[in-house]
């Protein structure tokens, strides 16, 4: 076996959920740029798709857009935890993060990340702090 093909990086599964195609692609791109871990990125455009993935894969962390059509990322995070999963949930938003942070923390969730601040390094820092 060739030692160059063996990765000592921690393997993590991330679920990115956003109803916008461009935002979903950007999340996937930023995650692909993180070199610290061996990341598998699963993607969903809505709550139903996200719950299917959560039910079939071990997910270490979720990036959840705050606005997901008729629901919010906070509501999806609540559903994920109500099903017994302890997955770290990060709410991603284009809104004022101060106001949303208060709501997210009151609901017992981990972090809010502004879309305009999203990058490979910001995702690496936030995800790393939660795992």
DAURLIN-V567724 format. One line per field, one symbol per residue. phi: phi as a letter, one per 30 degrees, with the letter a starting at -180 (. if undefined). psi: psi as a letter, one per 20 degrees, with the letter a starting at -180 (. if undefined). Layout:
BEGIN
phi = ???
psi = ???
END
This chain:
BEGIN
phi = .ddddcccdddbccccbadcddddddedddddddcdbcccccbbcadddddddedcbdcdacccddcbidccddddeddedddjdcedccdcbcddddddeddddddicdabbdedcdaddddddddddcc
psi = pphhippjqppqppppopipgggghggggghiipihrnpppqqqirgghghgghhiqophqpooqgomcirrhghggggghhijqkppppppqjrohgghgggghhikrgqppphiiprghhggggghii.
END
